[in-house]
Amino acid sequence: MIRKFVDREDELKILENAYKRGERLIIVYGRRRIGKTALLRKFLEGNRGIYFLCSQRGYEKDVERFSRTIGEAFGLPLRFEGFEDAFEFLKSQGKLAVVIDEFPYLIESYKPVVSVFQEIVDEILQDSEITLVLCGSSVGMMEREVLSYKSPLYGRADTIIKVRPFGFFDMVKWFGDDFERLVRLYGVTWGVPRYMEMFETGSDEEIIRNFFEPTSFLFNEARLLLGEELRNPTTYAQIIEAIALGKNRLSEIAQYAMMEAKDLPAYLRILSNLEIVRREVPITKKTAKRGIYTIEDEYFRFYYRFVSPHYEDIEGLNPEPAIEDFRKNFNTYLGTTFEKVAKEFLIRLNRAGMLPLRFTRIGKWWHKNEEIDLVAFDERGKKALFVEVKWKNLDQREARGILKDLKRKAGLVGLGEWGKHYGLVAKEIHGKETLREEGWLAWDLEDFREVLEKQKG
């Protein structure tokens, strides 16, 4: 399913404004399939510019191709010796945006190219009307070779845009406001545009077709992404799979991945930098020696929970065990997805002033065997919001029981005389109006729709 350019208004506006201001260097980066190229092409639709996609064929070939691209743009037979010569020519062509996509390919083929582009930015573009945009999908390489303190280009970018997946509520523009369907789609795509293009309904059959057939794009995508970013992708894959299967403490992860626990933090830091894994500590503790690890990226979480453990079976045309596991456990899996969605919902309510407090921090809380899904602090007003999240339909009695137990657990957090509010987010809550009259906060998917409509209005 091919869709038109959707959203990215903020990123597009940043690019437009930077170009109008005549900024010399813009860096755009983010994981593969996130929609960077679509964003940059949309930017060039309204501005005079050149788009060039680097290859993996070597520096000289790319200089030759870049010469040809410029020649076609200006209707001239051109051949440059290097990128410096090309930009010397472009400098004389007036106001222009030059987009160089997949810049890491160029770095891989010729490491000194970063110094070449430092000279271009410092010397050639100094008094020009050119805005140079360097873009890359290898997050690690862009941060290490272009943005880090050791890079020759360090500190030269006027604007840096890290393109991220769509948020849950942004997906409404793609799929409409059937929020139950959206939760399913969010739980397998993580708002990555290229993955979203492959879905319409989010049905079990559609998910099976896209993940559990060895010829499907998403069957190997996670492995390919790790292979492009990391030197030892197999080890990282084992770590992610361990966490996806519920092993979230260092000792458990190390045992599953057959590693020494002392070696694990270095790997986890890299996965955290790539925003695949996240370390969590209870919200009441700003630092904690024994945090837990979760999969932040829902595509990776789904893949390493349902696909990777059955990879050989699926590849060997025996997908039935994987499909059975998926059908049996997907709804439970979505419970964690819905916690992320509920957090995004509360942040949206908070920004709109639709809560009985203005929180500045939100996260989980746990101690021993007690856990609260979401806790939000208004530290200035000394108020707290405690919320349980349930991916299920609840009647009034069940909901009230959950809220009363939540109030009990909140007493264990130790906030003394702080004002406390208690809430519940579920798929559907029957009798939520009565609960609200009793002083509880209660929201379900119908409220998602109503809040979205109010904010549009």
MOJO-V154497 format. One record per residue. N is the residue number from 1. RES is the residue in one letter. OMEGA is omega in radians with two decimals (* if undefined). Layout:
n->N res->RES omega->OMEGA
n->N res->RES omega->OMEGA
//
This chain:
n->1 res->M omega->3.12
n->2 res->I omega->-3.10
n->3 res->R omega->3.10
n->4 res->K omega->3.10
n->5 res->F omega->-3.07
n->6 res->V omega->3.02
n->7 res->D omega->-3.04
n->8 res->R omega->-3.14
n->9 res->E omega->-3.11
n->10 res->D omega->-3.13
n->11 res->E omega->3.14
n->12 res->L omega->3.13
n->13 res->K omega->3.11
n->14 res->I omega->3.11
n->15 res->L omega->-3.13
n->16 res->E omega->-3.10
n->17 res->N omega->3.12
n->18 res->A omega->3.12
n->19 res->Y omega->3.12
n->20 res->K omega->3.13
n->21 res->R omega->3.13
n->22 res->G omega->3.13
n->23 res->E omega->-3.06
n->24 res->R omega->-3.03
n->25 res->L omega->3.05
n->26 res->I omega->3.06
n->27 res->I omega->3.08
n->28 res->V omega->3.12
n->29 res->Y omega->-3.11
n->30 res->G omega->-3.06
n->31 res->R omega->3.13
n->32 res->R omega->3.11
n->33 res->R omega->-3.02
n->34 res->I omega->3.09
n->35 res->G omega->-3.13
n->36 res->K omega->-3.10
n->37 res->T omega->3.09
n->38 res->A omega->3.11
n->39 res->L omega->-3.08
n->40 res->L omega->3.10
n->41 res->R omega->3.07
n->42 res->K omega->3.09
n->43 res->F omega->-3.11
n->44 res->L omega->3.10
n->45 res->E omega->-3.07
n->46 res->G omega->-3.09
n->47 res->N omega->3.12
n->48 res->R omega->-3.09
n->49 res->G omega->-3.13
n->50 res->I omega->3.08
n->51 res->Y omega->3.12
n->52 res->F omega->3.11
n->53 res->L omega->3.12
n->54 res->C omega->3.12
n->55 res->S omega->3.03
n->56 res->Q omega->-3.05
n->57 res->R omega->3.09
n->58 res->G omega->-3.06
n->59 res->Y omega->-3.08
n->60 res->E omega->3.12
n->61 res->K omega->-3.12
n->62 res->D omega->3.03
n->63 res->V omega->3.12
n->64 res->E omega->3.14
n->65 res->R omega->3.11
n->66 res->F omega->3.08
n->67 res->S omega->-3.12
n->68 res->R omega->3.13
n->69 res->T omega->3.12
n->70 res->I omega->3.13
n->71 res->G omega->3.12
n->72 res->E omega->-3.13
n->73 res->A omega->-3.06
n->74 res->F omega->3.09
n->75 res->G omega->-3.10
n->76 res->L omega->3.03
n->77 res->P omega->-3.03
n->78 res->L omega->3.06
n->79 res->R omega->-3.10
n->80 res->F omega->3.13
n->81 res->E omega->-3.12
n->82 res->G omega->-3.13
n->83 res->F omega->3.11
n->84 res->E omega->3.14
n->85 res->D omega->-3.13
n->86 res->A omega->-3.12
n->87 res->F omega->3.01
n->88 res->E omega->3.07
n->89 res->F omega->-3.10
n->90 res->L omega->-3.12
n->91 res->K omega->-3.09
n->92 res->S omega->-3.03
n->93 res->Q omega->3.10
n->94 res->G omega->-3.07
n->95 res->K omega->-2.97
n->96 res->L omega->2.98
n->97 res->A omega->3.11
n->98 res->V omega->-3.11
n->99 res->V omega->3.06
n->100 res->I omega->-3.04
n->101 res->D omega->-3.09
n->102 res->E omega->3.09
n->103 res->F omega->3.10
n->104 res->P omega->3.08
n->105 res->Y omega->3.14
n->106 res->L omega->3.12
n->107 res->I omega->-3.13
n->108 res->E omega->-3.08
n->109 res->S omega->-3.09
n->110 res->Y omega->-3.02
n->111 res->K omega->-3.13
n->112 res->P omega->-3.09
n->113 res->V omega->3.11
n->114 res->V omega->3.08
n->115 res->S omega->3.07
n->116 res->V omega->-3.12
n->117 res->F omega->3.00
n->118 res->Q omega->3.13
n->119 res->E omega->3.12
n->120 res->I omega->-3.12
n->121 res->V omega->-3.05
n->122 res->D omega->-3.00
n->123 res->E omega->-2.99
n->124 res->I omega->-3.09
n->125 res->L omega->-3.04
n->126 res->Q omega->-3.09
n->127 res->D omega->-3.12
n->128 res->S omega->3.05
n->129 res->E omega->-3.13
n->130 res->I omega->2.93
n->131 res->T omega->-3.14
n->132 res->L omega->3.08
n->133 res->V omega->3.05
n->134 res->L omega->-3.04
n->135 res->C omega->3.11
n->136 res->G omega->-3.14
n->137 res->S omega->3.08
n->138 res->S omega->-3.05
n->139 res->V omega->-3.12
n->140 res->G omega->-3.11
n->141 res->M omega->3.11
n->142 res->M omega->-3.14
n->143 res->E omega->-3.08
n->144 res->R omega->-2.99
n->145 res->E omega->-3.07
n->146 res->V omega->-3.00
n->147 res->L omega->-3.03
n->148 res->S omega->-3.11
n->149 res->Y omega->-3.09
n->150 res->K omega->-3.09
n->151 res->S omega->3.04
n->152 res->P omega->-3.14
n->153 res->L omega->-3.09
n->154 res->Y omega->3.06
n->155 res->G omega->-3.08
n->156 res->R omega->3.14
n->157 res->A omega->3.07
n->158 res->D omega->-3.13
n->159 res->T omega->3.09
n->160 res->I omega->3.14
n->161 res->I omega->2.99
n->162 res->K omega->-3.09
n->163 res->V omega->-3.05
n->164 res->R omega->3.07
n->165 res->P omega->3.04
n->166 res->F omega->2.99
n->167 res->G omega->-3.11
n->168 res->F omega->-3.06
n->169 res->F omega->3.04
n->170 res->D omega->-3.10
n->171 res->M omega->3.08
n->172 res->V omega->-3.12
n->173 res->K omega->3.11
n->174 res->W omega->-2.90
n->175 res->F omega->-3.08
n->176 res->G omega->-2.98
n->177 res->D omega->2.94
n->178 res->D omega->-2.93
n->179 res->F omega->3.08
n->180 res->E omega->3.08
n->181 res->R omega->-3.13
n->182 res->L omega->3.11
n->183 res->V omega->3.10
n->184 res->R omega->-3.11
n->185 res->L omega->3.11
n->186 res->Y omega->-3.11
n->187 res->G omega->3.12
n->188 res->V omega->-3.10
n->189 res->T omega->-3.10
n->190 res->W omega->3.10
n->191 res->G omega->3.10
n->192 res->V omega->-3.00
n->193 res->P omega->-3.09
n->194 res->R omega->3.12
n->195 res->Y omega->3.14
n->196 res->M omega->-3.14
n->197 res->E omega->-3.06
n->198 res->M omega->-3.06
n->199 res->F omega->3.02
n->200 res->E omega->-2.99
n->201 res->T omega->-3.05
n->202 res->G omega->-3.14
n->203 res->S omega->3.07
n->204 res->D omega->-3.08
n->205 res->E omega->3.14
n->206 res->E omega->3.11
n->207 res->I omega->3.11
n->208 res->I omega->-3.12
n->209 res->R omega->-3.06
n->210 res->N omega->-3.08
n->211 res->F omega->-2.95
n->212 res->F omega->3.00
n->213 res->E omega->-3.02
n->214 res->P omega->3.11
n->215 res->T omega->-3.09
n->216 res->S omega->-3.08
n->217 res->F omega->-3.03
n->218 res->L omega->-3.14
n->219 res->F omega->-3.11
n->220 res->N omega->-2.99
n->221 res->E omega->-3.10
n->222 res->A omega->3.14
n->223 res->R omega->3.12
n->224 res->L omega->3.13
n->225 res->L omega->3.13
n->226 res->L omega->3.13
n->227 res->G omega->-3.14
n->228 res->E omega->-3.04
n->229 res->E omega->-2.88
n->230 res->L omega->-3.10
n->231 res->R omega->-3.11
n->232 res->N omega->-2.99
n->233 res->P omega->-3.11
n->234 res->T omega->3.12
n->235 res->T omega->3.13
n->236 res->Y omega->3.13
n->237 res->A omega->3.11
n->238 res->Q omega->3.12
n->239 res->I omega->-3.14
n->240 res->I omega->-3.13
n->241 res->E omega->3.11
n->242 res->A omega->-3.11
n->243 res->I omega->3.14
n->244 res->A omega->3.14
n->245 res->L omega->3.02
n->246 res->G omega->3.11
n->247 res->K omega->-2.96
n->248 res->N omega->3.06
n->249 res->R omega->-3.03
n->250 res->L omega->-3.08
n->251 res->S omega->-3.14
n->252 res->E omega->-3.14
n->253 res->I omega->-3.11
n->254 res->A omega->-3.14
n->255 res->Q omega->-3.12
n->256 res->Y omega->-3.09
n->257 res->A omega->-3.14
n->258 res->M omega->3.14
n->259 res->M omega->2.96
n->260 res->E omega->-3.11
n->261 res->A omega->-3.12
n->262 res->K omega->-3.14
n->263 res->D omega->-2.98
n->264 res->L omega->-3.07
n->265 res->P omega->-3.14
n->266 res->A omega->3.10
n->267 res->Y omega->-3.11
n->268 res->L omega->3.10
n->269 res->R omega->3.13
n->270 res->I omega->3.11
n->271 res->L omega->3.07
n->272 res->S omega->3.11
n->273 res->N omega->3.11
n->274 res->L omega->3.11
n->275 res->E omega->3.02
n->276 res->I omega->-3.12
n->277 res->V omega->3.10
n->278 res->R omega->3.06
n->279 res->R omega->-3.13
n->280 res->E omega->2.96
n->281 res->V omega->3.10
n->282 res->P omega->-3.05
n->283 res->I omega->-3.14
n->284 res->T omega->-3.12
n->285 res->K omega->-3.11
n->286 res->K omega->3.00
n->287 res->T omega->3.09
n->288 res->A omega->-3.12
n->289 res->K omega->-3.04
n->290 res->R omega->3.05
n->291 res->G omega->3.05
n->292 res->I omega->-3.10
n->293 res->Y omega->3.11
n->294 res->T omega->3.06
n->295 res->I omega->3.14
n->296 res->E omega->-3.05
n->297 res->D omega->-3.06
n->298 res->E omega->3.07
n->299 res->Y omega->3.11
n->300 res->F omega->-3.13
n->301 res->R omega->3.11
n->302 res->F omega->-3.07
n->303 res->Y omega->-3.06
n->304 res->Y omega->2.99
n->305 res->R omega->-2.98
n->306 res->F omega->-3.06
n->307 res->V omega->-3.04
n->308 res->S omega->-3.14
n->309 res->P omega->-3.12
n->310 res->H omega->-2.96
n->311 res->Y omega->-3.08
n->312 res->E omega->3.09
n->313 res->D omega->-3.11
n->314 res->I omega->-3.14
n->315 res->E omega->3.11
n->316 res->G omega->3.09
n->317 res->L omega->3.05
n->318 res->N omega->-3.05
n->319 res->P omega->-3.01
n->320 res->E omega->3.12
n->321 res->P omega->3.13
n->322 res->A omega->-3.12
n->323 res->I omega->3.11
n->324 res->E omega->3.09
n->325 res->D omega->3.13
n->326 res->F omega->-3.10
n->327 res->R omega->-3.08
n->328 res->K omega->-2.92
n->329 res->N omega->-3.07
n->330 res->F omega->-3.12
n->331 res->N omega->3.07
n->332 res->T omega->3.08
n->333 res->Y omega->-3.09
n->334 res->L omega->3.07
n->335 res->G omega->3.10
n->336 res->T omega->3.06
n->337 res->T omega->-3.08
n->338 res->F omega->3.05
n->339 res->E omega->3.11
n->340 res->K omega->3.11
n->341 res->V omega->3.14
n->342 res->A omega->3.10
n->343 res->K omega->3.10
n->344 res->E omega->3.10
n->345 res->F omega->-3.14
n->346 res->L omega->3.09
n->347 res->I omega->3.10
n->348 res->R omega->3.09
n->349 res->L omega->-3.12
n->350 res->N omega->-3.14
n->351 res->R omega->-3.12
n->352 res->A omega->-3.13
n->353 res->G omega->-3.07
n->354 res->M omega->3.09
n->355 res->L omega->-3.13
n->356 res->P omega->3.07
n->357 res->L omega->3.05
n->358 res->R omega->-3.04
n->359 res->F omega->3.12
n->360 res->T omega->3.10
n->361 res->R omega->3.08
n->362 res->I omega->-3.14
n->363 res->G omega->3.12
n->364 res->K omega->3.00
n->365 res->W omega->3.01
n->366 res->W omega->3.06
n->367 res->H omega->-3.07
n->368 res->K omega->-3.10
n->369 res->N omega->-3.12
n->370 res->E omega->-3.09
n->371 res->E omega->3.02
n->372 res->I omega->-3.01
n->373 res->D omega->-3.10
n->374 res->L omega->3.06
n->375 res->V omega->-3.13
n->376 res->A omega->-3.09
n->377 res->F omega->2.88
n->378 res->D omega->-2.99
n->379 res->E omega->3.12
n->380 res->R omega->-3.13
n->381 res->G omega->-3.11
n->382 res->K omega->3.09
n->383 res->K omega->3.12
n->384 res->A omega->3.07
n->385 res->L omega->3.12
n->386 res->F omega->-3.05
n->387 res->V omega->2.96
n->388 res->E omega->-3.09
n->389 res->V omega->-3.11
n->390 res->K omega->3.09
n->391 res->W omega->-3.14
n->392 res->K omega->3.03
n->393 res->N omega->-3.08
n->394 res->L omega->2.95
n->395 res->D omega->-3.03
n->396 res->Q omega->-3.11
n->397 res->R omega->3.12
n->398 res->E omega->-3.11
n->399 res->A omega->-3.13
n->400 res->R omega->3.10
n->401 res->G omega->3.11
n->402 res->I omega->-3.12
n->403 res->L omega->3.12
n->404 res->K omega->3.10
n->405 res->D omega->3.06
n->406 res->L omega->3.12
n->407 res->K omega->3.09
n->408 res->R omega->-3.11
n->409 res->K omega->3.13
n->410 res->A omega->3.11
n->411 res->G omega->-3.14
n->412 res->L omega->-3.08
n->413 res->V omega->3.04
n->414 res->G omega->-3.13
n->415 res->L omega->3.02
n->416 res->G omega->-3.04
n->417 res->E omega->3.10
n->418 res->W omega->2.99
n->419 res->G omega->-3.05
n->420 res->K omega->3.09
n->421 res->H omega->-3.03
n->422 res->Y omega->-3.07
n->423 res->G omega->-3.13
n->424 res->L omega->3.03
n->425 res->V omega->-3.12
n->426 res->A omega->3.09
n->427 res->K omega->3.09
n->428 res->E omega->3.11
n->429 res->I omega->3.08
n->430 res->H omega->3.13
n->431 res->G omega->-3.09
n->432 res->K omega->3.12
n->433 res->E omega->3.11
n->434 res->T omega->3.11
n->435 res->L omega->3.12
n->436 res->R omega->3.09
n->437 res->E omega->3.13
n->438 res->E omega->3.09
n->439 res->G omega->3.09
n->440 res->W omega->2.97
n->441 res->L omega->-3.09
n->442 res->A omega->3.13
n->443 res->W omega->2.99
n->444 res->D omega->-3.03
n->445 res->L omega->3.09
n->446 res->E omega->3.10
n->447 res->D omega->3.05
n->448 res->F omega->-3.11
n->449 res->R omega->-3.11
n->450 res->E omega->3.13
n->451 res->V omega->3.12
n->452 res->L omega->3.12
n->453 res->E omega->3.12
n->454 res->K omega->-3.09
n->455 res->Q omega->3.04
n->456 res->K omega->-3.12
n->457 res->G omega->*
//
